[in-house]
Amino acid sequence: MKRLALLIFPLATFLLGGCVSPPSEKLKVKRVVVANFLEPKLSRFSVGFTVFGNRASLNERVDGLEQGLNDSVKAVAKQRFTDVVFLNNPPPAPPRRMYFTDLSEVYGGFAKTLAQQHQADAVMLVLPRTGFPYGVPRDMMATGIGVYHMGNTAQVEPMVDVLVLNGQTGRRYGFGVALRPSPTVSLPWRERFNDYSPSERQVLIQAIHESFVTRVARTVDMQGFRPRPQ
């Protein structure tokens, strides 16, 4: 695996290097437009001992989740940039492409338009993606926030991409994928989110917020934008 990683990362750098802004341009970034496109919905799955025990509840809208997600994105941005313009009602983002491509090719023009409208140096986009964690069946795909129940344990898995794009060129400042174990909480499977007690719902929402803000922060850090000294 280590040898494979050593082969993949130089290849990715060679192929995608032309799509990344030079490091010196990061120093010029002061004013940033921020938009979060993650909806306050959960896709929950119960992983059974056999396929007959698998269950799913998809795209459940959760009251009280949206504000926390937006606050998390704002907090990450304000820790790293001096002037943040958060869009509460951003215009629709371009649709994702099904095949592999650098996301700056999809969202670069969109980012340049937002930067021009708000006189910003860069644009930070938080976008849902579709995926599943290692070790679960492939048909248990979540878009955005996924929760995977195994016995009386629930694993929270934020499926998100975080892009910081140059406002003039639309190119990414760097690449970052925050791969780390997702948090787990003691919580059994319920058919519907509202079947949980208020305290159980709060436990899960808190785990989602903590997992989400950590994933966003680490991904931005890996693109070269770390918290500013206080």
VEXVEX-607600 format. One record per residue (C-alpha): residue in one letter; x, y, z. Coordinates in steps of 0.2 Angstrom, whole numbers, plus 5000, padded with zeros to 4 digits. Layout:
<sites>
AXYZ
...
</sites>
This chain:
<sites>
M500050005000
K501450125004
R502250084987
L500650114979
A500450284987
L502150334982
L501650304964
I499950384965
F500450554973
P501850604961
L500750554946
A499250654953
T500450804955
F501050784937
L499350774930
L498450904941
G499851024944
G499351134930
C497651154939
V498351224955
S498851404959
P500651434964
P500951434983
S501451624982
E499651664978
K499051604994
L499851745003
K498751864993
V497151794999
K496251905011
R494351925006
V493551755003
V491751714998
V491151555007
A489651445002
N489051285009
F487951174998
L487751035010
E485851005014
P485250965032
K484850785027
L485450615033
S485550455025
R485550315038
F486050135036
S485949985047
V487349855042
G486649685046
F487549515048
T486949465031
V486149565016
F484449525022
G484749625038
N485249785029
R484149935031
A484150115025
S483250275028
L483750405014
N483850595014
E482950625030
R482850815033
V483350855051
D482751015060
G484151105069
L485551035058
E485751175045
Q486251315056
G487551205064
L488351155048
N488351335042
D489151395058
S490451265057
V490951325039
K490951505045
A492051465060
V493351365049
A493451515036
K493551655049
Q495051565058
R495951565041
F495451715031
T495451905037
D493851945027
V492451815025
V490851845015
F489651695019
L488251675007
N486651615016
N485751595000
P487051554986
P486551534968
P486451354962
A488151274959
P488551184943
P488050994943
R489450874947
R490050764933
M489950574934
Y491650534928
F493350584936
T493850764933
D494750894943
L493350984952
S494051154947
E493551124929
V491751104935
Y491751244948
G493151364942
G491951474931
F490651474945
A491951534958
K492651674947
T490851744945
L490551744964
A492251824967
Q491951954954
Q490151994962
H490852014979
Q492652084975
A493451934983
D495151854981
A494551674983
V493051564985
M492851424997
L491451294992
V490851155003
L490051024992
P489150854995
R489850704986
T489150524985
G490150384993
F490250255007
P491550215020
Y492750065019
G491949905025
V490149925021
P489149865006
R489349964990
D487549994989
M487550095005
M487950254997
A487650425005
T487650594998
G488150725011
I488050655028
G487950475031
V487650375047
Y488050195048
H487350085062
M488249925067
G487349845082
N487149985095
T488550095087
A488250225074
Q489750295064
V489550475056
E490350495039
P490250665031
M490350645012
V491050815007
D492250904996
V492951075001
L493751184987
V494751344989
L494751424972
N495751574965
G494451704962
Q495351764946
T495851604938
G494651474945
R496051364949
R496251264966
Y497551324978
G497951144982
F497250964985
G496750895002
V495750745007
A495550725026
L495650535029
R495450495047
P494250375057
S492550455059
P491750475076
T490550335083
V489150355096
S488150235106
L486550235097
P485450095090
W484550095073
R482850165072
E481750165057
R481550355057
F482550495064
N481050565074
D480950395082
Y482450435093
S482150525110
P482650715110
S484250665120
E484750535107
R484350655093
Q485550785101
V486950655103
L486850615085
I486750795079
Q488250845090
A489250705083
I488850765065
H489350935069
E490950885077
S491350765062
F490950895049
V491951035056
T493450925058
R493350865040
V493151035033
A494551105044
R495750975040
T495350975021
V495651165021
D497251145031
M497951025018
Q497651145004
G498851265013
F497651375023
R497951345042
P497251445056
R497951625058
P498951665074
Q497851745087
</sites>
